[in-house]
């Protein structure tokens, strides 16, 4: 899918979902993505952010946080907002 999108648009695009390790990032960038967006992996393994920046450049990694304001506090969620 990423290859098809890259072949049909002329703007930078970001891909997210299921990115847990460097090989996932490499696969997506090789397919034509300009950036990757990580969410759950950033919370579970914060060092992945630095690893991506070190191996591919800091411009490649976007961190997206699913959060909700509950009882006076911000709560981060994992897995597409399903797990607090």
PyMOL Python script that loads the backbone (N, CA, C, O; Angstrom):
from pymol import cmd

cmd.read_pdbstr("""\
ATOM      1  N   UNK A   1       0.819  -1.198   0.000  1.00  0.00           N
ATOM      2  CA  UNK A   1       0.000   0.000   0.000  1.00  0.00           C
ATOM      3  C   UNK A   1       0.863   1.262   0.000  1.00  0.00           C
ATOM      4  O   UNK A   1       0.571   2.220  -0.716  1.00  0.00           O
ATOM      5  N   UNK A   2       1.927   1.258   0.806  1.00  0.00           N
ATOM      6  CA  UNK A   2       2.791   2.443   0.878  1.00  0.00           C
ATOM      7  C   UNK A   2       3.418   2.728  -0.482  1.00  0.00           C
ATOM      8  O   UNK A   2       3.512   3.885  -0.890  1.00  0.00           O
ATOM      9  N   UNK A   3       3.844   1.686  -1.183  1.00  0.00           N
ATOM     10  CA  UNK A   3       4.422   1.876  -2.525  1.00  0.00           C
ATOM     11  C   UNK A   3       3.404   2.485  -3.482  1.00  0.00           C
ATOM     12  O   UNK A   3       3.745   3.359  -4.279  1.00  0.00           O
ATOM     13  N   UNK A   4       2.159   2.028  -3.406  1.00  0.00           N
ATOM     14  CA  UNK A   4       1.111   2.559  -4.283  1.00  0.00           C
ATOM     15  C   UNK A   4       0.850   4.031  -3.987  1.00  0.00           C
ATOM     16  O   UNK A   4       0.719   4.841  -4.904  1.00  0.00           O
ATOM     17  N   UNK A   5       0.776   4.369  -2.712  1.00  0.00           N
ATOM     18  CA  UNK A   5       0.551   5.770  -2.338  1.00  0.00           C
ATOM     19  C   UNK A   5       1.705   6.629  -2.833  1.00  0.00           C
ATOM     20  O   UNK A   5       1.485   7.677  -3.439  1.00  0.00           O
ATOM     21  N   UNK A   6       2.934   6.189  -2.578  1.00  0.00           N
ATOM     22  CA  UNK A   6       4.116   6.956  -2.985  1.00  0.00           C
ATOM     23  C   UNK A   6       4.155   7.179  -4.495  1.00  0.00           C
ATOM     24  O   UNK A   6       4.598   8.230  -4.959  1.00  0.00           O
ATOM     25  N   UNK A   7       3.698   6.204  -5.251  1.00  0.00           N
ATOM     26  CA  UNK A   7       3.714   6.316  -6.708  1.00  0.00           C
ATOM     27  C   UNK A   7       2.636   7.261  -7.234  1.00  0.00           C
ATOM     28  O   UNK A   7       2.717   7.723  -8.373  1.00  0.00           O
ATOM     29  N   UNK A   8       1.638   7.547  -6.417  1.00  0.00           N
ATOM     30  CA  UNK A   8       0.499   8.320  -6.901  1.00  0.00           C
ATOM     31  C   UNK A   8       0.332   9.706  -6.304  1.00  0.00           C
ATOM     32  O   UNK A   8      -0.612  10.416  -6.652  1.00  0.00           O
ATOM     33  N   UNK A   9       1.224  10.102  -5.417  1.00  0.00           N
ATOM     34  CA  UNK A   9       1.137  11.453  -4.861  1.00  0.00           C
ATOM     35  C   UNK A   9       2.490  12.137  -4.972  1.00  0.00           C
ATOM     36  O   UNK A   9       3.521  11.481  -5.117  1.00  0.00           O
ATOM     37  N   UNK A  10       2.475  13.440  -4.904  1.00  0.00           N
ATOM     38  CA  UNK A  10       3.735  14.188  -5.020  1.00  0.00           C
ATOM     39  C   UNK A  10       3.962  15.081  -3.803  1.00  0.00           C
ATOM     40  O   UNK A  10       4.559  16.153  -3.905  1.00  0.00           O
ATOM     41  N   UNK A  11       3.482  14.628  -2.668  1.00  0.00           N
ATOM     42  CA  UNK A  11       3.689  15.355  -1.414  1.00  0.00           C
ATOM     43  C   UNK A  11       4.279  14.392  -0.384  1.00  0.00           C
ATOM     44  O   UNK A  11       4.096  13.180  -0.494  1.00  0.00           O
ATOM     45  N   UNK A  12       4.976  14.916   0.601  1.00  0.00           N
ATOM     46  CA  UNK A  12       5.486  14.041   1.658  1.00  0.00           C
ATOM     47  C   UNK A  12       4.318  13.400   2.424  1.00  0.00           C
ATOM     48  O   UNK A  12       3.269  14.017   2.608  1.00  0.00           O
ATOM     49  N   UNK A  13       4.522  12.157   2.863  1.00  0.00           N
ATOM     50  CA  UNK A  13       3.484  11.528   3.676  1.00  0.00           C
ATOM     51  C   UNK A  13       4.091  10.682   4.785  1.00  0.00           C
ATOM     52  O   UNK A  13       5.209  10.177   4.682  1.00  0.00           O
ATOM     53  N   UNK A  14       3.313  10.550   5.840  1.00  0.00           N
ATOM     54  CA  UNK A  14       3.726   9.860   7.056  1.00  0.00           C
ATOM     55  C   UNK A  14       2.896   8.595   7.211  1.00  0.00           C
ATOM     56  O   UNK A  14       1.692   8.591   6.958  1.00  0.00           O
ATOM     57  N   UNK A  15       3.560   7.518   7.633  1.00  0.00           N
ATOM     58  CA  UNK A  15       2.878   6.244   7.838  1.00  0.00           C
ATOM     59  C   UNK A  15       3.011   5.839   9.296  1.00  0.00           C
ATOM     60  O   UNK A  15       4.090   5.954   9.877  1.00  0.00           O
ATOM     61  N   UNK A  16       1.932   5.372   9.886  1.00  0.00           N
ATOM     62  CA  UNK A  16       1.953   4.901  11.267  1.00  0.00           C
ATOM     63  C   UNK A  16       1.181   3.610  11.405  1.00  0.00           C
ATOM     64  O   UNK A  16       0.419   3.221  10.520  1.00  0.00           O
ATOM     65  N   UNK A  17       1.390   2.957  12.522  1.00  0.00           N
ATOM     66  CA  UNK A  17       0.679   1.718  12.815  1.00  0.00           C
ATOM     67  C   UNK A  17       1.595   0.520  12.755  1.00  0.00           C
ATOM     68  O   UNK A  17       2.151   0.210  11.701  1.00  0.00           O
ATOM     69  N   UNK A  18       1.756  -0.153  13.871  1.00  0.00           N
ATOM     70  CA  UNK A  18       2.545  -1.380  13.905  1.00  0.00           C
ATOM     71  C   UNK A  18       4.043  -1.188  13.813  1.00  0.00           C
ATOM     72  O   UNK A  18       4.767  -2.140  13.523  1.00  0.00           O
ATOM     73  N   UNK A  19       4.518   0.005  14.049  1.00  0.00           N
ATOM     74  CA  UNK A  19       5.957   0.277  13.979  1.00  0.00           C
ATOM     75  C   UNK A  19       6.542   0.060  15.368  1.00  0.00           C
ATOM     76  O   UNK A  19       6.282   0.831  16.292  1.00  0.00           O
ATOM     77  N   UNK A  20       7.335  -1.001  15.503  1.00  0.00           N
ATOM     78  CA  UNK A  20       7.876  -1.373  16.805  1.00  0.00           C
ATOM     79  C   UNK A  20       9.386  -1.469  16.845  1.00  0.00           C
ATOM     80  O   UNK A  20       9.977  -1.506  17.925  1.00  0.00           O
ATOM     81  N   UNK A  21      10.020  -1.510  15.682  1.00  0.00           N
ATOM     82  CA  UNK A  21      11.474  -1.647  15.641  1.00  0.00           C
ATOM     83  C   UNK A  21      12.030  -1.018  14.368  1.00  0.00           C
ATOM     84  O   UNK A  21      11.289  -0.648  13.457  1.00  0.00           O
ATOM     85  N   UNK A  22      13.365  -0.910  14.331  1.00  0.00           N
ATOM     86  CA  UNK A  22      14.023  -0.226  13.213  1.00  0.00           C
ATOM     87  C   UNK A  22      13.719  -0.860  11.868  1.00  0.00           C
ATOM     88  O   UNK A  22      13.603  -0.151  10.868  1.00  0.00           O
ATOM     89  N   UNK A  23      13.588  -2.176  11.820  1.00  0.00           N
ATOM     90  CA  UNK A  23      13.322  -2.818  10.526  1.00  0.00           C
ATOM     91  C   UNK A  23      11.962  -2.398   9.967  1.00  0.00           C
ATOM     92  O   UNK A  23      11.783  -2.356   8.750  1.00  0.00           O
ATOM     93  N   UNK A  24      11.008  -2.089  10.840  1.00  0.00           N
ATOM     94  CA  UNK A  24       9.711  -1.586  10.373  1.00  0.00           C
ATOM     95  C   UNK A  24       9.878  -0.220   9.717  1.00  0.00           C
ATOM     96  O   UNK A  24       9.289   0.051   8.670  1.00  0.00           O
ATOM     97  N   UNK A  25      10.676   0.631  10.335  1.00  0.00           N
ATOM     98  CA  UNK A  25      10.941   1.971   9.793  1.00  0.00           C
ATOM     99  C   UNK A  25      11.640   1.853   8.445  1.00  0.00           C
ATOM    100  O   UNK A  25      11.251   2.511   7.480  1.00  0.00           O
ATOM    101  N   UNK A  26      12.662   1.021   8.378  1.00  0.00           N
ATOM    102  CA  UNK A  26      13.420   0.832   7.142  1.00  0.00           C
ATOM    103  C   UNK A  26      12.509   0.350   6.014  1.00  0.00           C
ATOM    104  O   UNK A  26      12.600   0.840   4.888  1.00  0.00           O
ATOM    105  N   UNK A  27      11.646  -0.594   6.311  1.00  0.00           N
ATOM    106  CA  UNK A  27      10.726  -1.142   5.310  1.00  0.00           C
ATOM    107  C   UNK A  27       9.791  -0.056   4.771  1.00  0.00           C
ATOM    108  O   UNK A  27       9.557   0.018   3.564  1.00  0.00           O
ATOM    109  N   UNK A  28       9.261   0.779   5.652  1.00  0.00           N
ATOM    110  CA  UNK A  28       8.326   1.828   5.228  1.00  0.00           C
ATOM    111  C   UNK A  28       9.017   2.935   4.444  1.00  0.00           C
ATOM    112  O   UNK A  28       8.482   3.423   3.448  1.00  0.00           O
ATOM    113  N   UNK A  29      10.205   3.333   4.893  1.00  0.00           N
ATOM    114  CA  UNK A  29      10.945   4.364   4.155  1.00  0.00           C
ATOM    115  C   UNK A  29      11.363   3.846   2.787  1.00  0.00           C
ATOM    116  O   UNK A  29      11.310   4.581   1.801  1.00  0.00           O
ATOM    117  N   UNK A  30      11.776   2.591   2.723  1.00  0.00           N
ATOM    118  CA  UNK A  30      12.163   1.988   1.438  1.00  0.00           C
ATOM    119  C   UNK A  30      10.979   1.899   0.483  1.00  0.00           C
ATOM    120  O   UNK A  30      11.153   1.938  -0.735  1.00  0.00           O
ATOM    121  N   UNK A  31       9.784   1.781   1.035  1.00  0.00           N
ATOM    122  CA  UNK A  31       8.577   1.709   0.209  1.00  0.00           C
ATOM    123  C   UNK A  31       8.111   3.083  -0.261  1.00  0.00           C
ATOM    124  O   UNK A  31       7.233   3.176  -1.119  1.00  0.00           O
ATOM    125  N   UNK A  32       8.697   4.166   0.298  1.00  0.00           N
ATOM    126  CA  UNK A  32       8.362   5.499  -0.184  1.00  0.00           C
ATOM    127  C   UNK A  32       7.827   6.476   0.840  1.00  0.00           C
ATOM    128  O   UNK A  32       7.606   7.642   0.513  1.00  0.00           O
ATOM    129  N   UNK A  33       7.610   6.035   2.077  1.00  0.00           N
ATOM    130  CA  UNK A  33       7.149   6.969   3.115  1.00  0.00           C
ATOM    131  C   UNK A  33       8.250   7.983   3.407  1.00  0.00           C
ATOM    132  O   UNK A  33       9.434   7.658   3.321  1.00  0.00           O
ATOM    133  N   UNK A  34       7.868   9.196   3.749  1.00  0.00           N
ATOM    134  CA  UNK A  34       8.837  10.233   4.107  1.00  0.00           C
ATOM    135  C   UNK A  34       9.111  10.250   5.600  1.00  0.00           C
ATOM    136  O   UNK A  34      10.211  10.583   6.040  1.00  0.00           O
ATOM    137  N   UNK A  35       8.101   9.888   6.370  1.00  0.00           N
ATOM    138  CA  UNK A  35       8.211   9.886   7.832  1.00  0.00           C
ATOM    139  C   UNK A  35       7.432   8.698   8.374  1.00  0.00           C
ATOM    140  O   UNK A  35       6.592   8.115   7.688  1.00  0.00           O
ATOM    141  N   UNK A  36       7.732   8.354   9.622  1.00  0.00           N
ATOM    142  CA  UNK A  36       6.928   7.364  10.325  1.00  0.00           C
ATOM    143  C   UNK A  36       6.390   8.005  11.594  1.00  0.00           C
ATOM    144  O   UNK A  36       7.028   8.874  12.188  1.00  0.00           O
ATOM    145  N   UNK A  37       5.224   7.566  11.992  1.00  0.00           N
ATOM    146  CA  UNK A  37       4.598   8.041  13.219  1.00  0.00           C
ATOM    147  C   UNK A  37       4.503   6.871  14.186  1.00  0.00           C
ATOM    148  O   UNK A  37       3.933   5.828  13.865  1.00  0.00           O
ATOM    149  N   UNK A  38       5.068   7.057  15.376  1.00  0.00           N
ATOM    150  CA  UNK A  38       4.969   6.001  16.378  1.00  0.00           C
ATOM    151  C   UNK A  38       4.164   6.513  17.560  1.00  0.00           C
ATOM    152  O   UNK A  38       4.191   7.701  17.881  1.00  0.00           O
ATOM    153  N   UNK A  39       3.458   5.611  18.192  1.00  0.00           N
ATOM    154  CA  UNK A  39       2.611   5.960  19.320  1.00  0.00           C
ATOM    155  C   UNK A  39       2.879   4.978  20.450  1.00  0.00           C
ATOM    156  O   UNK A  39       3.661   5.281  21.350  1.00  0.00           O
ATOM    157  N   UNK A  40       2.255   3.821  20.424  1.00  0.00           N
ATOM    158  CA  UNK A  40       2.422   2.837  21.497  1.00  0.00           C
ATOM    159  C   UNK A  40       3.882   2.465  21.694  1.00  0.00           C
ATOM    160  O   UNK A  40       4.339   2.330  22.828  1.00  0.00           O
ATOM    161  N   UNK A  41       4.614   2.300  20.607  1.00  0.00           N
ATOM    162  CA  UNK A  41       6.029   1.925  20.714  1.00  0.00           C
ATOM    163  C   UNK A  41       6.843   2.996  21.427  1.00  0.00           C
ATOM    164  O   UNK A  41       7.807   2.678  22.123  1.00  0.00           O
ATOM    165  N   UNK A  42       6.468   4.256  21.261  1.00  0.00           N
ATOM    166  CA  UNK A  42       7.189   5.346  21.939  1.00  0.00           C
ATOM    167  C   UNK A  42       6.981   5.278  23.441  1.00  0.00           C
ATOM    168  O   UNK A  42       7.880   5.622  24.208  1.00  0.00           O
ATOM    169  N   UNK A  43       5.808   4.840  23.868  1.00  0.00           N
ATOM    170  CA  UNK A  43       5.527   4.719  25.296  1.00  0.00           C
ATOM    171  C   UNK A  43       6.134   3.449  25.879  1.00  0.00           C
ATOM    172  O   UNK A  43       6.637   3.455  27.002  1.00  0.00           O
ATOM    173  N   UNK A  44       6.087   2.365  25.119  1.00  0.00           N
ATOM    174  CA  UNK A  44       6.627   1.086  25.604  1.00  0.00           C
ATOM    175  C   UNK A  44       8.149   1.040  25.558  1.00  0.00           C
ATOM    176  O   UNK A  44       8.789   0.426  26.411  1.00  0.00           O
ATOM    177  N   UNK A  45       8.719   1.696  24.554  1.00  0.00           N
ATOM    178  CA  UNK A  45      10.164   1.645  24.339  1.00  0.00           C
ATOM    179  C   UNK A  45      10.654   3.027  23.905  1.00  0.00           C
ATOM    180  O   UNK A  45      10.943   3.231  22.726  1.00  0.00           O
ATOM    181  N   UNK A  46      10.753   3.982  24.839  1.00  0.00           N
ATOM    182  CA  UNK A  46      11.139   5.355  24.483  1.00  0.00           C
ATOM    183  C   UNK A  46      12.484   5.457  23.758  1.00  0.00           C
ATOM    184  O   UNK A  46      12.704   6.407  23.007  1.00  0.00           O
ATOM    185  N   UNK A  47      13.373   4.507  23.967  1.00  0.00           N
ATOM    186  CA  UNK A  47      14.673   4.560  23.288  1.00  0.00           C
ATOM    187  C   UNK A  47      14.534   4.376  21.781  1.00  0.00           C
ATOM    188  O   UNK A  47      15.453   4.713  21.035  1.00  0.00           O
ATOM    189  N   UNK A  48      13.404   3.849  21.324  1.00  0.00           N
ATOM    190  CA  UNK A  48      13.179   3.695  19.885  1.00  0.00           C
ATOM    191  C   UNK A  48      13.203   5.044  19.177  1.00  0.00           C
ATOM    192  O   UNK A  48      13.647   5.132  18.032  1.00  0.00           O
ATOM    193  N   UNK A  49      12.736   6.083  19.838  1.00  0.00           N
ATOM    194  CA  UNK A  49      12.732   7.425  19.244  1.00  0.00           C
ATOM    195  C   UNK A  49      14.158   7.831  18.884  1.00  0.00           C
ATOM    196  O   UNK A  49      14.415   8.273  17.764  1.00  0.00           O
ATOM    197  N   UNK A  50      15.073   7.684  19.819  1.00  0.00           N
ATOM    198  CA  UNK A  50      16.478   8.033  19.584  1.00  0.00           C
ATOM    199  C   UNK A  50      17.112   7.120  18.543  1.00  0.00           C
ATOM    200  O   UNK A  50      17.910   7.576  17.724  1.00  0.00           O
ATOM    201  N   UNK A  51      16.765   5.835  18.567  1.00  0.00           N
ATOM    202  CA  UNK A  51      17.312   4.887  17.586  1.00  0.00           C
ATOM    203  C   UNK A  51      16.890   5.270  16.169  1.00  0.00           C
ATOM    204  O   UNK A  51      17.698   5.220  15.241  1.00  0.00           O
ATOM    205  N   UNK A  52      15.642   5.648  16.008  1.00  0.00           N
ATOM    206  CA  UNK A  52      15.160   6.064  14.686  1.00  0.00           C
ATOM    207  C   UNK A  52      15.902   7.318  14.239  1.00  0.00           C
ATOM    208  O   UNK A  52      16.369   7.393  13.102  1.00  0.00           O
ATOM    209  N   UNK A  53      16.011   8.296  15.123  1.00  0.00           N
ATOM    210  CA  UNK A  53      16.705   9.544  14.785  1.00  0.00           C
ATOM    211  C   UNK A  53      18.160   9.276  14.420  1.00  0.00           C
ATOM    212  O   UNK A  53      18.678   9.845  13.459  1.00  0.00           O
ATOM    213  N   UNK A  54      18.802   8.430  15.169  1.00  0.00           N
ATOM    214  CA  UNK A  54      20.223   8.121  14.943  1.00  0.00           C
ATOM    215  C   UNK A  54      20.436   7.405  13.609  1.00  0.00           C
ATOM    216  O   UNK A  54      21.406   7.682  12.903  1.00  0.00           O
ATOM    217  N   UNK A  55      19.539   6.493  13.268  1.00  0.00           N
ATOM    218  CA  UNK A  55      19.704   5.686  12.062  1.00  0.00           C
ATOM    219  C   UNK A  55      19.138   6.312  10.799  1.00  0.00           C
ATOM    220  O   UNK A  55      19.634   6.045   9.704  1.00  0.00           O
ATOM    221  N   UNK A  56      18.107   7.143  10.931  1.00  0.00           N
ATOM    222  CA  UNK A  56      17.436   7.669   9.746  1.00  0.00           C
ATOM    223  C   UNK A  56      17.344   9.188   9.709  1.00  0.00           C
ATOM    224  O   UNK A  56      16.945   9.753   8.691  1.00  0.00           O
ATOM    225  N   UNK A  57      17.704   9.857  10.798  1.00  0.00           N
ATOM    226  CA  UNK A  57      17.598  11.312  10.889  1.00  0.00           C
ATOM    227  C   UNK A  57      16.392  11.700  11.734  1.00  0.00           C
ATOM    228  O   UNK A  57      15.350  11.046  11.697  1.00  0.00           O
ATOM    229  N   UNK A  58      16.554  12.772  12.491  1.00  0.00           N
ATOM    230  CA  UNK A  58      15.483  13.175  13.416  1.00  0.00           C
ATOM    231  C   UNK A  58      14.209  13.614  12.695  1.00  0.00           C
ATOM    232  O   UNK A  58      13.130  13.586  13.288  1.00  0.00           O
ATOM    233  N   UNK A  59      14.314  14.017  11.438  1.00  0.00           N
ATOM    234  CA  UNK A  59      13.146  14.468  10.689  1.00  0.00           C
ATOM    235  C   UNK A  59      12.205  13.320  10.338  1.00  0.00           C
ATOM    236  O   UNK A  59      11.063  13.562   9.948  1.00  0.00           O
ATOM    237  N   UNK A  60      12.657  12.087  10.468  1.00  0.00           N
ATOM    238  CA  UNK A  60      11.870  10.930  10.049  1.00  0.00           C
ATOM    239  C   UNK A  60      10.811  10.524  11.072  1.00  0.00           C
ATOM    240  O   UNK A  60       9.778   9.969  10.697  1.00  0.00           O
ATOM    241  N   UNK A  61      11.047  10.788  12.341  1.00  0.00           N
ATOM    242  CA  UNK A  61      10.183  10.262  13.403  1.00  0.00           C
ATOM    243  C   UNK A  61       9.221  11.316  13.947  1.00  0.00           C
ATOM    244  O   UNK A  61       9.631  12.394  14.378  1.00  0.00           O
ATOM    245  N   UNK A  62       7.940  10.981  13.916  1.00  0.00           N
ATOM    246  CA  UNK A  62       6.902  11.794  14.527  1.00  0.00           C
ATOM    247  C   UNK A  62       6.310  10.958  15.657  1.00  0.00           C
ATOM    248  O   UNK A  62       5.979   9.790  15.455  1.00  0.00           O
ATOM    249  N   UNK A  63       6.176  11.542  16.833  1.00  0.00           N
ATOM    250  CA  UNK A  63       5.554  10.826  17.944  1.00  0.00           C
ATOM    251  C   UNK A  63       4.132  11.350  18.109  1.00  0.00           C
ATOM    252  O   UNK A  63       3.916  12.544  18.312  1.00  0.00           O
ATOM    253  N   UNK A  64       3.178  10.449  18.019  1.00  0.00           N
ATOM    254  CA  UNK A  64       1.767  10.791  18.199  1.00  0.00           C
ATOM    255  C   UNK A  64       1.310  10.198  19.526  1.00  0.00           C
ATOM    256  O   UNK A  64       1.587   9.036  19.821  1.00  0.00           O
ATOM    257  N   UNK A  65       0.624  10.981  20.305  1.00  0.00           N
ATOM    258  CA  UNK A  65       0.151  10.515  21.604  1.00  0.00           C
ATOM    259  C   UNK A  65      -1.376  10.561  21.633  1.00  0.00           C
ATOM    260  O   UNK A  65      -1.979  11.605  21.384  1.00  0.00           O
ATOM    261  N   UNK A  66      -1.989   9.428  21.937  1.00  0.00           N
ATOM    262  CA  UNK A  66      -3.427   9.392  22.193  1.00  0.00           C
ATOM    263  C   UNK A  66      -3.607   9.669  23.677  1.00  0.00           C
ATOM    264  O   UNK A  66      -3.124   8.908  24.516  1.00  0.00           O
ATOM    265  N   UNK A  67      -4.294  10.745  24.004  1.00  0.00           N
ATOM    266  CA  UNK A  67      -4.473  11.117  25.407  1.00  0.00           C
ATOM    267  C   UNK A  67      -5.896  11.600  25.641  1.00  0.00           C
ATOM    268  O   UNK A  67      -6.588  12.046  24.726  1.00  0.00           O
ATOM    269  N   UNK A  68      -6.300  11.495  26.885  1.00  0.00           N
ATOM    270  CA  UNK A  68      -7.622  11.956  27.281  1.00  0.00           C
ATOM    271  C   UNK A  68      -7.506  12.599  28.658  1.00  0.00           C
ATOM    272  O   UNK A  68      -6.782  12.107  29.524  1.00  0.00           O
ATOM    273  N   UNK A  69      -8.215  13.685  28.848  1.00  0.00           N
ATOM    274  CA  UNK A  69      -8.214  14.384  30.132  1.00  0.00           C
ATOM    275  C   UNK A  69      -9.280  13.752  31.014  1.00  0.00           C
ATOM    276  O   UNK A  69     -10.472  13.853  30.726  1.00  0.00           O
ATOM    277  N   UNK A  70      -8.848  13.099  32.092  1.00  0.00           N
ATOM    278  CA  UNK A  70      -9.770  12.385  32.974  1.00  0.00           C
ATOM    279  C   UNK A  70      -9.506  12.761  34.426  1.00  0.00           C
ATOM    280  O   UNK A  70      -8.377  12.663  34.906  1.00  0.00           O
ATOM    281  N   UNK A  71     -10.536  13.185  35.108  1.00  0.00           N
ATOM    282  CA  UNK A  71     -10.436  13.490  36.542  1.00  0.00           C
ATOM    283  C   UNK A  71      -9.272  14.424  36.867  1.00  0.00           C
ATOM    284  O   UNK A  71      -8.556  14.213  37.846  1.00  0.00           O
ATOM    285  N   UNK A  72      -9.087  15.448  36.050  1.00  0.00           N
ATOM    286  CA  UNK A  72      -8.052  16.439  36.312  1.00  0.00           C
ATOM    287  C   UNK A  72      -6.650  16.048  35.893  1.00  0.00           C
ATOM    288  O   UNK A  72      -5.695  16.750  36.226  1.00  0.00           O
ATOM    289  N   UNK A  73      -6.497  14.943  35.169  1.00  0.00           N
ATOM    290  CA  UNK A  73      -5.179  14.481  34.716  1.00  0.00           C
ATOM    291  C   UNK A  73      -5.237  14.035  33.262  1.00  0.00           C
ATOM    292  O   UNK A  73      -6.266  13.558  32.783  1.00  0.00           O
ATOM    293  N   UNK A  74      -4.115  14.200  32.570  1.00  0.00           N
ATOM    294  CA  UNK A  74      -3.990  13.675  31.217  1.00  0.00           C
ATOM    295  C   UNK A  74      -3.521  12.230  31.308  1.00  0.00           C
ATOM    296  O   UNK A  74      -2.545  11.935  31.998  1.00  0.00           O
ATOM    297  N   UNK A  75      -4.209  11.331  30.619  1.00  0.00           N
ATOM    298  CA  UNK A  75      -3.883   9.911  30.598  1.00  0.00           C
ATOM    299  C   UNK A  75      -3.491   9.538  29.172  1.00  0.00           C
ATOM    300  O   UNK A  75      -4.231   9.815  28.228  1.00  0.00           O
ATOM    301  N   UNK A  76      -2.321   8.905  29.014  1.00  0.00           N
ATOM    302  CA  UNK A  76      -1.891   8.413  27.706  1.00  0.00           C
ATOM    303  C   UNK A  76      -2.484   7.032  27.464  1.00  0.00           C
ATOM    304  O   UNK A  76      -2.598   6.221  28.382  1.00  0.00           O
ATOM    305  N   UNK A  77      -2.854   6.782  26.233  1.00  0.00           N
ATOM    306  CA  UNK A  77      -3.448   5.506  25.853  1.00  0.00           C
ATOM    307  C   UNK A  77      -2.584   4.807  24.815  1.00  0.00           C
ATOM    308  O   UNK A  77      -1.886   5.452  24.033  1.00  0.00           O
ATOM    309  N   UNK A  78      -2.641   3.487  24.818  1.00  0.00           N
ATOM    310  CA  UNK A  78      -1.930   2.645  23.858  1.00  0.00           C
ATOM    311  C   UNK A  78      -2.931   1.994  22.908  1.00  0.00           C
ATOM    312  O   UNK A  78      -4.143   2.054  23.118  1.00  0.00           O
ATOM    313  N   UNK A  79      -2.403   1.380  21.875  1.00  0.00           N
ATOM    314  CA  UNK A  79      -3.197   0.583  20.939  1.00  0.00           C
ATOM    315  C   UNK A  79      -4.409   1.334  20.396  1.00  0.00           C
ATOM    316  O   UNK A  79      -5.549   0.889  20.529  1.00  0.00           O
ATOM    317  N   UNK A  80      -4.140   2.466  19.791  1.00  0.00           N
ATOM    318  CA  UNK A  80      -5.209   3.238  19.161  1.00  0.00           C
ATOM    319  C   UNK A  80      -6.220   3.801  20.140  1.00  0.00           C
ATOM    320  O   UNK A  80      -7.393   3.965  19.807  1.00  0.00           O
ATOM    321  N   UNK A  81      -5.764   4.097  21.348  1.00  0.00           N
ATOM    322  CA  UNK A  81      -6.636   4.697  22.344  1.00  0.00           C
ATOM    323  C   UNK A  81      -7.469   3.714  23.141  1.00  0.00           C
ATOM    324  O   UNK A  81      -8.400   4.113  23.841  1.00  0.00           O
ATOM    325  N   UNK A  82      -7.145   2.422  23.044  1.00  0.00           N
ATOM    326  CA  UNK A  82      -7.946   1.409  23.736  1.00  0.00           C
ATOM    327  C   UNK A  82      -7.421   1.030  25.120  1.00  0.00           C
ATOM    328  O   UNK A  82      -8.198   0.583  25.964  1.00  0.00           O
ATOM    329  N   UNK A  83      -6.115   1.198  25.374  1.00  0.00           N
ATOM    330  CA  UNK A  83      -5.527   0.750  26.642  1.00  0.00           C
ATOM    331  C   UNK A  83      -4.883   1.929  27.370  1.00  0.00           C
ATOM    332  O   UNK A  83      -3.943   2.529  26.850  1.00  0.00           O
ATOM    333  N   UNK A  84      -5.377   2.273  28.575  1.00  0.00           N
ATOM    334  CA  UNK A  84      -4.751   3.378  29.333  1.00  0.00           C
ATOM    335  C   UNK A  84      -3.398   2.973  29.911  1.00  0.00           C
ATOM    336  O   UNK A  84      -2.743   3.779  30.572  1.00  0.00           O
TER     337      UNK A  84
END
""", "prot")
cmd.dss("prot")
cmd.show_as("cartoon", "prot")
cmd.util.cbc("prot")
cmd.orient("prot")
